[in-house]
Amino acid sequence: MTRSALRQVLLAPAAMLFAAALFLGAAFPPPAPVAGGGELLIASPSIGDPRFYHAVILMVRHDSKGAFGIVINHPIGMRSLAGLIKAAGGKAQGVSGKVRVFDGGPVEPQFGFVLHTSDYHGAGTIAIDSQVALTASRAILSDIGHNTGPKKSIIAFGYAGWAPGQLEGEIARHAWFTTPENPGLVFDHPRSTLWRAAMARRTLTL
């Protein structure tokens, strides 16, 4: 799928998007935390794939079975938080404001993920490392809207995935660099300059 086509899918009306499949539940269980999660994967300037142009990816899993991560610097627009909660089947009384939604990667764009700080733990939460977690349940949207959710979060659709050994080969060809996960980069740094900031910290191996 081209980046243009993926963007069209993700920019569909919020109700349709969330009704389709937000929060993985039984349909697509989130991966268990394993060694390799918590790194930031940084696209090389010469990567050659427009879907990953200047991408910074938070790795959720990287082991002998493959790799899985969420792009954190490709925002696709703002959405009403109350609208997202209602579309996901939650209660939105007293909820206001908007949240930014991200293109998390080209694989399974119908699935939604919430990356967040580790102060929150609910149904479907897995720890990526001691500072960052991932949750894939409807409840987290309501909790965010009612100020009982994580302090910081990123809502994304889709993910980046690699078969066993595939990412290692791409790193060996210098298509990607890595750096240890840093909550300031993940949640706070301006998205427009995140790639440059991550590149300044880069290493060559996971």
Backbone as ProteinMPNN parsed JSONL, in Angstrom:
{"seq_chain_A": "MTRSALRQVLLAPAAMLFAAALFLGAAFPPPAPVAGGGELLIASPSIGDPRFYHAVILMVRHDSKGAFGIVINHPIGMRSLAGLIKAAGGKAQGVSGKVRVFDGGPVEPQFGFVLHTSDYHGAGTIAIDSQVALTASRAILSDIGHNTGPKKSIIAFGYAGWAPGQLEGEIARHAWFTTPENPGLVFDHPRSTLWRAAMARRTLTL", "coords_chain_A": {"N_chain_A": [[0.842, -1.193, 0.0], [0.588, 2.187, -0.86], [1.96, 5.212, 0.605], [0.208, 7.352, 0.238], [-2.253, 6.058, -0.202], [-2.517, 4.734, 2.235], [-2.729, 6.917, 3.952], [-5.226, 7.911, 3.166], [-6.891, 5.902, 4.09], [-6.477, 6.142, 6.854], [-7.411, 8.659, 7.327], [-10.107, 8.443, 7.273], [-13.543, 8.945, 8.394], [-13.827, 9.36, 11.926], [-15.654, 7.729, 13.408], [-16.142, 5.555, 11.667], [-13.579, 4.545, 11.465], [-12.892, 3.757, 14.094], [-15.005, 2.043, 14.665], [-14.409, 0.058, 12.905], [-12.057, -1.281, 13.852], [-10.609, -0.408, 16.215], [-8.398, -0.989, 18.843], [-7.096, -3.885, 19.759], [-7.872, -6.319, 21.074], [-9.473, -9.47, 20.937], [-9.047, -9.847, 18.278], [-6.453, -9.323, 17.384], [-4.023, -9.984, 19.199], [-1.795, -8.11, 21.27], [1.813, -8.173, 21.099], [3.863, -10.098, 23.327], [6.039, -8.607, 25.77], [9.458, -8.588, 24.96], [13.032, -9.251, 24.68], [14.744, -6.572, 23.161], [12.737, -4.749, 22.741], [11.881, -1.283, 23.173], [13.893, 0.141, 21.966], [14.7, 2.879, 19.767], [14.122, 3.005, 16.383], [15.618, 4.318, 13.559], [15.119, 5.807, 10.483], [17.338, 5.666, 7.743], [18.639, 8.362, 5.734], [18.812, 7.464, 3.146], [17.019, 5.379, 2.806], [15.055, 4.648, 0.907], [12.395, 3.792, 0.843], [9.368, 5.28, 0.606], [7.358, 5.173, 2.52], [8.605, 5.144, 4.907], [9.966, 7.498, 5.166], [12.17, 9.534, 6.825], [11.373, 8.324, 9.201], [10.784, 7.59, 12.663], [10.796, 4.975, 14.806], [9.292, 3.354, 17.502], [10.379, 0.509, 18.966], [8.571, -2.318, 19.752], [8.874, -5.027, 19.905], [11.579, -7.22, 19.22], [12.993, -9.966, 18.174], [13.947, -13.433, 17.716], [11.737, -14.224, 16.316], [10.94, -12.172, 14.747], [10.183, -8.665, 14.162], [8.562, -5.759, 15.521], [7.091, -2.607, 15.518], [6.124, 0.849, 16.229], [5.55, 3.68, 14.331], [6.368, 6.93, 15.335], [6.431, 9.561, 14.54], [4.896, 10.464, 12.405], [2.401, 12.225, 12.106], [-1.112, 12.341, 11.358], [-3.317, 13.919, 11.676], [-5.754, 15.787, 13.674], [-8.157, 14.714, 16.077], [-11.418, 14.686, 17.563], [-11.491, 13.948, 20.92], [-13.691, 13.137, 22.436], [-15.356, 12.232, 20.381], [-13.896, 10.031, 19.438], [-13.954, 8.387, 21.696], [-16.717, 7.856, 21.941], [-17.158, 6.544, 19.504], [-15.695, 4.284, 19.96], [-17.257, 3.024, 21.75], [-17.369, 3.976, 24.337], [-18.063, 6.132, 27.232], [-18.49, 9.578, 26.973], [-19.124, 11.825, 28.443], [-18.456, 15.015, 29.683], [-15.985, 15.131, 28.516], [-13.585, 16.806, 26.573], [-11.79, 18.551, 23.955], [-9.043, 17.767, 21.661], [-7.15, 15.1, 20.132], [-4.028, 14.087, 18.763], [-3.574, 11.982, 15.989], [-1.668, 9.265, 14.756], [0.123, 7.885, 11.953], [0.985, 4.777, 12.275], [2.376, 2.89, 10.838], [2.77, 0.803, 7.862], [1.509, -1.682, 8.004], [-1.447, -3.525, 8.631], [-3.354, -1.218, 8.958], [-5.869, -0.844, 10.001], [-5.881, -1.411, 12.65], [-5.64, -0.168, 15.974], [-3.403, 1.437, 18.279], [-2.153, 2.409, 21.483], [0.534, 4.08, 22.613], [2.22, 4.791, 25.606], [3.145, 6.456, 28.713], [4.586, 4.696, 31.525], [3.119, 4.946, 33.832], [0.533, 4.185, 33.687], [-1.568, 1.326, 33.753], [-3.602, -1.003, 32.37], [-6.319, -3.081, 31.132], [-5.021, -5.124, 28.633], [-2.532, -3.877, 28.562], [0.94, -3.82, 27.922], [4.289, -3.895, 29.051], [6.794, -2.13, 27.493], [9.313, -1.203, 28.135], [10.821, -0.051, 31.181], [9.785, 2.483, 31.196], [7.984, 3.06, 29.158], [4.923, 1.943, 27.696], [2.486, -0.15, 25.995], [-0.904, -0.118, 25.125], [-3.845, -1.834, 24.21], [-6.786, -1.553, 24.292], [-10.261, -0.662, 24.624], [-10.782, 0.774, 26.901], [-8.72, 2.544, 27.573], [-8.964, 4.918, 26.103], [-11.249, 6.141, 27.211], [-10.288, 6.447, 29.795], [-8.184, 8.249, 29.354], [-9.706, 10.435, 28.499], [-11.118, 11.018, 30.808], [-9.251, 11.836, 32.576], [-7.87, 9.858, 33.973], [-6.071, 8.342, 32.776], [-2.871, 7.573, 31.222], [-0.08, 9.82, 31.809], [1.134, 10.77, 29.503], [0.674, 10.132, 26.014], [0.421, 8.413, 22.833], [-1.592, 7.986, 20.052], [-1.964, 5.638, 17.569], [-2.374, 4.241, 14.277], [-1.964, 1.195, 12.61], [1.201, -0.53, 12.017], [4.753, -1.174, 11.934], [6.339, -3.977, 10.594], [8.524, -6.846, 10.599], [9.849, -9.816, 9.151], [11.446, -12.796, 10.563], [14.867, -12.137, 10.968], [14.855, -10.211, 8.955], [14.908, -7.423, 9.636], [17.426, -7.254, 10.814], [19.059, -7.659, 8.588], [18.46, -5.346, 7.121], [19.428, -3.389, 8.821], [22.115, -4.042, 8.771], [22.699, -3.235, 6.21], [22.642, -0.586, 6.555], [20.211, 0.722, 6.361], [18.749, 1.445, 8.47], [19.173, 3.04, 11.671], [19.803, 2.912, 15.216], [18.817, 3.895, 18.551], [18.798, 4.108, 22.131], [15.602, 4.01, 23.674], [13.944, 6.978, 24.702], [11.953, 8.761, 26.864], [11.537, 11.526, 26.599], [12.111, 12.029, 23.899], [10.222, 10.325, 22.736], [7.655, 11.26, 23.578], [7.674, 14.085, 23.986], [9.336, 15.698, 22.356], [9.27, 17.959, 19.568], [7.481, 16.813, 16.757], [8.231, 17.489, 14.179], [10.966, 17.83, 14.194], [11.947, 15.541, 15.257], [13.166, 13.343, 13.959], [15.701, 14.337, 13.239], [16.738, 14.854, 15.775], [16.785, 12.277, 16.872], [18.543, 11.04, 15.086], [20.904, 12.276, 15.779], [21.617, 10.884, 17.988], [22.228, 8.364, 17.164], [23.099, 4.85, 16.78], [24.523, 1.803, 15.453], [23.621, -0.802, 15.806], [21.122, -3.033, 17.189]], "CA_chain_A": [[0.0, 0.0, 0.0], [1.369, 3.421, -0.9], [1.717, 6.113, 1.736], [-0.985, 8.125, -0.08], [-3.424, 5.217, 0.038], [-2.615, 4.517, 3.671], [-3.231, 8.153, 4.556], [-6.655, 7.992, 2.888], [-7.556, 4.989, 5.027], [-6.399, 6.643, 8.216], [-8.155, 9.902, 7.436], [-11.532, 8.148, 7.213], [-14.249, 9.479, 9.556], [-13.423, 8.69, 13.162], [-16.588, 6.674, 13.794], [-15.899, 4.394, 10.821], [-12.263, 4.026, 11.774], [-12.902, 3.058, 15.363], [-15.939, 0.931, 14.582], [-13.784, -1.004, 12.122], [-11.178, -2.175, 14.613], [-9.686, 0.155, 17.206], [-8.074, -1.788, 20.0], [-6.927, -5.185, 19.152], [-8.695, -7.323, 21.719], [-9.3, -10.845, 20.487], [-8.75, -9.905, 16.855], [-5.026, -9.244, 17.089], [-3.421, -9.757, 20.515], [-0.504, -7.445, 21.232], [2.921, -9.071, 21.38], [4.417, -10.084, 24.676], [7.296, -7.876, 25.816], [10.631, -9.443, 24.873], [14.274, -8.526, 24.475], [14.785, -5.788, 21.929], [11.785, -3.658, 22.81], [12.358, -0.089, 23.841], [14.834, 0.888, 21.139], [14.171, 3.695, 18.685], [14.657, 2.669, 15.069], [15.666, 5.597, 12.835], [15.318, 5.576, 9.055], [18.453, 6.321, 7.06], [18.213, 9.277, 4.661], [18.815, 6.752, 1.865], [16.274, 4.135, 2.978], [14.447, 4.313, -0.365], [10.975, 3.446, 0.971], [8.704, 6.532, 0.99], [6.515, 4.967, 3.697], [9.424, 5.321, 6.106], [10.782, 8.694, 5.024], [12.48, 10.193, 8.1], [10.581, 7.693, 10.267], [11.339, 7.158, 13.945], [9.919, 3.883, 15.217], [9.507, 2.769, 18.82], [10.316, -0.934, 18.837], [7.839, -3.037, 20.798], [9.434, -6.37, 19.955], [12.596, -7.585, 18.224], [13.601, -11.209, 18.613], [14.146, -14.416, 16.652], [10.487, -14.408, 15.589], [10.686, -11.006, 13.922], [10.219, -7.352, 14.819], [7.283, -5.041, 15.533], [7.252, -1.286, 16.097], [5.139, 1.875, 15.909], [6.114, 4.962, 13.914], [5.891, 7.941, 16.293], [6.621, 10.944, 14.069], [4.12, 10.73, 11.198], [1.023, 12.58, 12.459], [-2.023, 12.445, 10.208], [-4.398, 14.861, 11.922], [-6.358, 15.902, 14.997], [-9.488, 14.137, 16.209], [-12.126, 14.949, 18.809], [-11.351, 12.838, 21.858], [-15.035, 12.649, 22.765], [-15.834, 11.469, 19.245], [-13.203, 8.752, 19.414], [-14.45, 7.574, 22.803], [-18.063, 7.395, 21.591], [-17.051, 5.575, 18.422], [-15.145, 3.058, 20.524], [-18.244, 2.447, 22.658], [-17.212, 4.474, 25.698], [-18.844, 7.286, 27.662], [-17.697, 10.775, 26.742], [-19.639, 12.973, 29.181], [-17.438, 15.827, 30.328], [-14.718, 15.055, 27.789], [-13.44, 17.821, 25.53], [-10.456, 18.637, 23.379], [-8.671, 16.915, 20.538], [-5.9, 14.363, 20.23], [-3.369, 13.872, 17.484], [-3.532, 10.586, 15.568], [-0.461, 9.013, 13.99], [0.304, 6.764, 11.047], [1.944, 3.941, 12.991], [3.108, 2.021, 9.931], [1.972, 0.356, 6.725], [0.899, -2.994, 8.206], [-2.71, -3.564, 9.38], [-3.715, 0.14, 9.386], [-7.176, -0.816, 10.668], [-5.713, -1.655, 14.073], [-5.184, 0.984, 16.745], [-2.499, 1.219, 19.402], [-1.818, 3.574, 22.293], [1.802, 4.078, 23.328], [2.04, 5.717, 26.732], [4.062, 6.355, 29.844], [4.355, 3.481, 32.301], [2.307, 5.19, 35.028], [-0.802, 3.601, 33.463], [-1.639, -0.102, 33.429], [-4.984, -1.454, 32.31], [-6.526, -4.271, 30.321], [-4.308, -5.083, 27.366], [-1.267, -3.145, 28.647], [2.199, -4.547, 28.048], [5.439, -3.029, 29.283], [7.852, -2.179, 26.485], [10.453, -1.142, 29.037], [10.38, 0.477, 32.476], [9.269, 3.837, 31.072], [6.99, 3.161, 28.092], [4.077, 0.758, 27.551], [1.514, -0.15, 24.909], [-2.207, -0.652, 25.509], [-4.747, -2.061, 23.086], [-8.133, -1.812, 24.788], [-11.128, 0.514, 24.529], [-10.844, 1.504, 28.164], [-7.704, 3.574, 27.735], [-9.463, 6.19, 25.58], [-12.109, 6.73, 28.233], [-9.441, 6.857, 30.915], [-7.513, 9.485, 28.946], [-10.698, 11.498, 28.476], [-11.585, 11.339, 32.159], [-8.065, 12.198, 33.363], [-7.371, 8.74, 34.774], [-5.185, 7.595, 31.901], [-1.442, 7.886, 31.366], [0.281, 11.236, 31.719], [1.46, 11.084, 28.109], [0.292, 9.02, 25.149], [0.38, 8.56, 21.377], [-2.555, 7.093, 19.426], [-1.487, 5.351, 16.218], [-3.006, 3.165, 13.524], [-0.991, 0.459, 11.83], [2.498, -0.756, 12.636], [5.822, -1.644, 11.058], [6.685, -5.333, 10.971], [9.582, -7.519, 9.842], [9.987, -11.258, 9.32], [12.698, -13.143, 11.252], [16.113, -11.813, 10.289], [14.72, -9.152, 7.946], [15.377, -6.137, 10.134], [18.874, -7.349, 10.995], [19.659, -7.444, 7.282], [18.308, -3.944, 6.743], [20.353, -2.616, 9.652], [23.459, -4.314, 8.258], [22.856, -2.43, 4.993], [22.564, 0.807, 7.006], [18.915, 1.339, 6.066], [18.241, 1.91, 9.763], [20.039, 3.211, 12.818], [19.049, 2.771, 16.457], [19.252, 4.582, 19.756], [17.925, 3.712, 23.229], [14.347, 4.762, 23.877], [14.011, 8.095, 25.635], [10.594, 9.309, 26.931], [11.498, 12.893, 26.087], [12.0, 11.946, 22.451], [8.989, 9.631, 22.358], [6.424, 11.986, 23.855], [7.748, 15.533, 24.161], [10.072, 16.422, 21.326], [8.446, 18.292, 18.397], [7.543, 15.761, 15.735], [8.861, 17.991, 12.957], [12.421, 17.73, 14.301], [12.281, 14.332, 16.008], [14.102, 12.516, 13.203], [17.039, 14.909, 13.37], [17.192, 14.666, 17.154], [17.1, 10.863, 17.049], [19.75, 10.747, 14.31], [22.059, 12.78, 16.511], [21.946, 9.907, 19.039], [22.164, 7.048, 16.55], [24.116, 3.809, 16.793], [24.341, 0.968, 14.279], [23.098, -2.134, 16.1], [20.137, -3.18, 18.257]], "C_chain_A": [[0.876, 1.24, 0.0], [1.049, 4.282, 0.305], [0.464, 6.951, 1.495], [-2.251, 7.326, 0.2], [-3.623, 4.967, 1.526], [-3.176, 5.737, 4.369], [-4.732, 8.302, 4.331], [-7.435, 7.087, 3.832], [-7.61, 5.598, 6.418], [-7.162, 7.947, 8.407], [-9.656, 9.693, 7.257], [-12.21, 8.725, 8.44], [-13.956, 8.669, 10.811], [-14.357, 7.543, 13.54], [-16.361, 5.41, 12.98], [-14.585, 3.731, 11.197], [-12.282, 3.207, 13.056], [-13.871, 1.885, 15.357], [-15.305, -0.245, 13.864], [-12.915, -1.896, 12.996], [-10.31, -1.537, 15.674], [-9.603, -0.777, 18.4], [-8.209, -3.26, 19.671], [-7.783, -6.275, 19.757], [-8.406, -8.708, 21.202], [-8.839, -10.921, 19.043], [-7.252, -9.957, 16.561], [-4.292, -8.957, 18.393], [-2.076, -9.067, 20.4], [0.607, -8.405, 21.591], [3.351, -8.989, 22.828], [5.723, -9.314, 24.665], [8.474, -8.843, 25.805], [11.861, -8.583, 24.676], [14.24, -7.786, 23.146], [13.766, -4.682, 21.901], [12.412, -2.462, 23.487], [13.427, 0.676, 23.092], [14.064, 1.799, 20.188], [14.893, 3.31, 17.405], [14.522, 3.909, 14.19], [15.98, 5.329, 11.372], [16.521, 6.345, 8.531], [17.916, 7.292, 6.015], [18.097, 8.578, 3.311], [17.983, 5.473, 1.904], [15.532, 3.714, 1.709], [12.985, 3.931, -0.327], [10.225, 4.688, 1.441], [7.796, 6.386, 2.209], [7.279, 5.235, 4.982], [10.345, 6.536, 5.996], [10.93, 9.403, 6.366], [11.682, 9.597, 9.271], [11.425, 7.437, 11.508], [10.334, 6.162, 14.515], [10.28, 3.425, 16.615], [9.318, 1.261, 18.694], [9.613, -1.551, 20.039], [8.443, -4.424, 20.988], [10.501, -6.515, 18.879], [13.319, -8.812, 18.748], [13.716, -12.164, 17.438], [12.896, -14.652, 15.823], [10.154, -13.225, 14.678], [10.72, -9.726, 14.732], [8.916, -6.607, 14.571], [7.516, -3.691, 16.168], [6.207, -0.312, 15.587], [5.875, 3.158, 15.515], [5.524, 6.064, 14.798], [6.031, 9.376, 15.792], [5.947, 11.215, 12.728], [2.665, 11.038, 11.568], [0.162, 12.717, 11.219], [-3.206, 13.355, 10.473], [-4.883, 14.84, 13.358], [-7.763, 15.312, 14.973], [-10.1, 14.553, 17.54], [-11.988, 13.735, 19.715], [-12.708, 12.261, 22.224], [-15.593, 11.801, 21.629], [-15.189, 10.102, 19.157], [-13.716, 7.823, 20.515], [-15.829, 7.013, 22.47], [-18.004, 6.324, 20.508], [-16.513, 4.241, 18.91], [-16.087, 2.414, 21.533], [-18.136, 2.909, 24.097], [-18.099, 5.668, 25.988], [-17.964, 8.528, 27.606], [-18.228, 12.005, 27.472], [-18.492, 13.712, 29.876], [-16.093, 15.819, 29.636], [-14.687, 16.121, 26.7], [-12.027, 17.761, 24.972], [-10.223, 17.644, 22.264], [-7.353, 16.206, 20.829], [-5.332, 14.179, 18.83], [-3.285, 12.367, 17.207], [-2.358, 10.399, 14.625], [-0.623, 7.82, 13.048], [1.395, 5.892, 11.658], [2.749, 3.012, 12.122], [2.192, 1.431, 8.885], [1.249, -0.974, 6.912], [-0.365, -2.863, 9.056], [-3.156, -2.177, 9.852], [-5.08, 0.239, 10.037], [-7.059, -1.03, 12.172], [-5.13, -0.439, 14.774], [-4.343, 0.575, 17.937], [-2.348, 2.517, 20.183], [-0.487, 3.305, 22.981], [1.691, 5.106, 24.442], [3.101, 5.506, 27.794], [3.623, 5.22, 30.767], [3.563, 3.706, 33.585], [0.915, 4.583, 34.9], [-0.669, 2.118, 33.162], [-3.092, -0.527, 33.492], [-5.09, -2.731, 31.506], [-5.795, -4.123, 28.997], [-3.002, -4.329, 27.398], [-0.092, -4.106, 28.708], [3.313, -3.53, 28.25], [6.44, -3.212, 28.154], [9.201, -2.106, 27.178], [9.944, -0.527, 30.325], [9.71, 1.845, 32.378], [8.109, 3.989, 30.092], [6.232, 1.843, 27.969], [3.162, 0.925, 26.344], [0.23, -0.767, 25.42], [-3.099, -0.75, 24.29], [-6.106, -2.488, 23.636], [-8.954, -0.532, 24.705], [-11.05, 1.399, 25.769], [-9.854, 2.662, 28.237], [-8.161, 4.92, 27.172], [-10.34, 6.898, 26.597], [-11.286, 7.221, 29.404], [-8.677, 8.139, 30.583], [-8.49, 10.653, 29.0], [-11.184, 11.93, 29.833], [-10.426, 11.562, 33.13], [-7.629, 11.118, 34.331], [-6.441, 7.855, 33.933], [-3.731, 7.943, 32.142], [-1.188, 9.383, 31.251], [0.539, 11.661, 30.276], [1.141, 9.878, 27.244], [0.352, 9.423, 23.677], [-0.609, 7.534, 20.842], [-2.132, 6.888, 17.973], [-2.28, 4.215, 15.6], [-1.986, 2.519, 12.601], [0.318, 0.303, 12.58], [3.5, -1.136, 11.559], [6.236, -3.025, 11.523], [7.723, -5.942, 10.047], [9.566, -9.008, 10.154], [11.288, -11.564, 10.057], [13.92, -12.848, 10.392], [16.042, -10.653, 9.318], [15.278, -7.824, 8.432], [16.884, -6.147, 10.343], [19.597, -7.101, 9.667], [19.585, -5.999, 6.855], [19.24, -3.048, 7.557], [21.785, -2.807, 9.155], [23.745, -3.515, 6.989], [22.739, -0.935, 5.281], [21.295, 1.498, 6.515], [18.314, 1.942, 7.325], [19.393, 2.113, 10.736], [19.173, 3.03, 14.068], [19.626, 3.669, 17.543], [18.332, 4.131, 20.884], [16.694, 4.605, 23.33], [14.551, 5.839, 24.931], [12.624, 8.732, 25.689], [10.479, 10.735, 26.42], [11.382, 12.923, 24.578], [10.656, 11.36, 22.038], [7.77, 10.532, 22.481], [6.512, 13.511, 23.745], [8.379, 16.291, 22.997], [9.151, 16.753, 20.155], [8.609, 17.256, 17.296], [8.302, 16.209, 14.496], [10.379, 17.882, 12.989], [12.868, 16.462, 15.028], [13.305, 13.472, 15.274], [15.525, 13.044, 13.357], [17.593, 14.696, 14.777], [17.575, 13.216, 17.409], [18.373, 10.491, 16.294], [21.012, 11.207, 15.037], [22.517, 11.808, 17.594], [22.21, 8.52, 18.478], [23.374, 6.16, 16.834], [23.819, 2.917, 15.604], [23.699, -0.385, 14.568], [22.063, -2.077, 17.197], [20.749, -3.958, 19.406]], "O_chain_A": [[1.816, 1.33, 0.789], [0.013, 4.117, 0.948], [-0.272, 7.236, 2.44], [-3.208, 7.849, 0.769], [-4.749, 4.985, 2.022], [-4.002, 5.617, 5.274], [-5.44, 8.774, 5.22], [-8.505, 7.455, 4.315], [-8.648, 5.577, 7.08], [-7.519, 8.298, 9.532], [-10.401, 10.662, 7.106], [-11.541, 8.979, 9.441], [-13.851, 7.444, 10.761], [-13.886, 6.483, 13.954], [-16.381, 4.309, 13.53], [-14.489, 2.504, 11.242], [-11.753, 2.097, 13.1], [-13.601, 0.851, 15.967], [-15.609, -1.401, 14.159], [-13.003, -3.121, 12.913], [-9.289, -2.136, 16.013], [-10.611, -1.282, 18.893], [-9.282, -3.776, 19.357], [-8.365, -7.079, 19.029], [-7.247, -9.093, 21.041], [-8.297, -11.941, 18.619], [-6.836, -10.577, 15.582], [-3.968, -7.803, 18.67], [-1.287, -9.405, 19.517], [0.371, -9.367, 22.322], [3.223, -7.949, 23.474], [6.451, -9.348, 23.673], [8.485, -9.814, 26.561], [11.772, -7.365, 24.523], [13.766, -8.311, 22.138], [13.904, -3.749, 21.111], [13.349, -2.595, 24.274], [13.835, 1.752, 23.529], [12.915, 1.522, 19.845], [16.122, 3.293, 17.352], [13.439, 4.485, 14.087], [16.987, 4.697, 11.055], [16.7, 7.524, 8.835], [16.839, 7.064, 5.464], [17.37, 9.039, 2.431], [18.222, 4.567, 1.106], [15.394, 2.516, 1.462], [12.378, 3.759, -1.385], [10.424, 5.118, 2.577], [7.494, 7.38, 2.869], [6.683, 5.519, 6.021], [11.382, 6.595, 6.656], [9.942, 9.82, 6.971], [11.357, 10.306, 10.223], [12.61, 7.115, 11.423], [9.158, 6.483, 14.683], [11.444, 3.137, 16.893], [8.231, 0.791, 18.358], [10.005, -1.339, 21.187], [8.511, -4.93, 22.109], [10.354, -6.002, 17.77], [14.151, -8.719, 19.651], [13.596, -11.748, 16.285], [12.98, -15.221, 14.735], [9.184, -13.281, 13.921], [11.225, -9.704, 15.854], [8.256, -6.798, 13.55], [8.086, -3.62, 17.256], [5.488, -0.604, 14.631], [6.714, 3.66, 16.264], [4.309, 6.12, 14.987], [5.774, 10.315, 16.546], [6.378, 12.1, 11.989], [1.789, 10.198, 11.364], [0.63, 13.149, 10.166], [-4.031, 13.554, 9.581], [-4.482, 13.992, 14.155], [-8.468, 15.401, 13.967], [-9.388, 14.749, 18.525], [-12.329, 12.62, 19.32], [-12.866, 11.044, 22.313], [-16.227, 10.774, 21.87], [-15.856, 9.118, 18.838], [-13.891, 6.625, 20.296], [-16.086, 5.829, 22.69], [-18.711, 5.318, 20.581], [-16.829, 3.192, 18.349], [-15.762, 1.376, 22.111], [-18.739, 2.311, 24.988], [-18.802, 6.161, 25.106], [-16.845, 8.538, 28.118], [-17.824, 13.123, 27.154], [-17.671, 13.106, 30.565], [-15.148, 16.44, 30.122], [-15.672, 16.308, 25.985], [-11.181, 17.012, 25.461], [-11.068, 16.802, 21.959], [-6.554, 16.649, 21.654], [-6.069, 14.125, 17.845], [-2.961, 11.582, 18.099], [-2.078, 11.262, 13.793], [-1.386, 6.89, 13.307], [2.579, 6.216, 11.576], [3.707, 2.399, 12.594], [0.97, 1.539, 8.995], [0.451, -1.36, 6.058], [-0.362, -2.177, 10.078], [-3.322, -1.98, 11.056], [-5.43, 1.29, 10.574], [-8.038, -0.85, 12.897], [-4.245, 0.235, 14.247], [-4.541, -0.487, 18.527], [-2.409, 3.603, 19.605], [-0.384, 2.417, 23.827], [1.124, 6.18, 24.241], [3.846, 4.527, 27.78], [2.454, 4.833, 30.79], [3.353, 2.765, 34.35], [0.193, 4.475, 35.891], [0.218, 1.698, 32.419], [-3.737, -0.425, 34.535], [-4.087, -3.388, 31.227], [-5.936, -3.107, 28.316], [-2.393, -4.145, 26.344], [-0.118, -5.086, 29.451], [3.279, -2.436, 27.685], [6.885, -4.33, 27.891], [10.12, -2.855, 26.849], [8.733, -0.486, 30.541], [9.133, 2.324, 33.355], [7.337, 4.943, 30.188], [6.81, 0.766, 28.116], [3.077, 2.001, 25.752], [0.252, -1.812, 26.07], [-3.108, 0.141, 23.441], [-6.525, -3.634, 23.469], [-8.396, 0.565, 24.715], [-11.228, 2.615, 25.693], [-10.127, 3.662, 28.9], [-7.785, 5.963, 27.706], [-10.2, 8.1, 26.824], [-11.552, 8.292, 29.948], [-8.538, 9.017, 31.434], [-8.15, 11.732, 29.485], [-11.616, 13.069, 30.01], [-10.597, 11.486, 34.347], [-7.08, 11.417, 35.392], [-6.079, 6.752, 34.344], [-3.397, 8.544, 33.163], [-1.986, 10.118, 30.668], [0.202, 12.776, 29.88], [1.31, 8.736, 27.672], [0.335, 10.605, 23.332], [-0.489, 6.345, 21.137], [-1.96, 7.855, 17.232], [-2.791, 3.341, 16.3], [-1.24, 3.204, 11.901], [0.528, 0.91, 13.63], [3.131, -1.388, 10.412], [6.463, -3.235, 12.715], [7.798, -5.604, 8.866], [9.3, -9.411, 11.287], [12.149, -10.691, 10.17], [13.995, -13.259, 9.234], [17.082, -10.151, 8.893], [16.037, -7.169, 7.717], [17.55, -5.147, 10.074], [20.62, -6.417, 9.628], [20.54, -5.47, 6.286], [19.776, -2.068, 7.041], [22.571, -1.86, 9.121], [24.892, -3.157, 6.722], [22.738, -0.118, 4.361], [21.292, 2.706, 6.28], [17.473, 2.839, 7.256], [20.434, 1.462, 10.648], [17.946, 2.998, 13.976], [20.763, 4.134, 17.459], [17.178, 3.797, 20.619], [16.763, 5.812, 23.094], [15.245, 5.631, 25.926], [12.143, 9.208, 24.661], [9.447, 11.117, 25.869], [10.646, 13.741, 24.026], [10.024, 11.844, 21.098], [6.935, 10.565, 21.577], [5.512, 14.16, 23.439], [7.979, 17.416, 22.7], [8.327, 15.921, 19.776], [9.725, 16.871, 16.947], [8.948, 15.395, 13.835], [11.019, 17.845, 11.938], [14.042, 16.328, 15.375], [14.216, 12.928, 15.898], [16.452, 12.266, 13.582], [18.775, 14.395, 14.948], [18.569, 12.943, 18.081], [19.19, 9.719, 16.795], [22.066, 10.584, 14.913], [23.651, 11.884, 18.067], [22.399, 7.579, 19.249], [24.484, 6.627, 17.086], [22.938, 3.241, 14.809], [23.267, -1.057, 13.632], [22.103, -1.187, 18.046], [20.084, -4.195, 20.415]]}, "name": "protein", "num_of_chains": 1, "seq": "MTRSALRQVLLAPAAMLFAAALFLGAAFPPPAPVAGGGELLIASPSIGDPRFYHAVILMVRHDSKGAFGIVINHPIGMRSLAGLIKAAGGKAQGVSGKVRVFDGGPVEPQFGFVLHTSDYHGAGTIAIDSQVALTASRAILSDIGHNTGPKKSIIAFGYAGWAPGQLEGEIARHAWFTTPENPGLVFDHPRSTLWRAAMARRTLTL"}
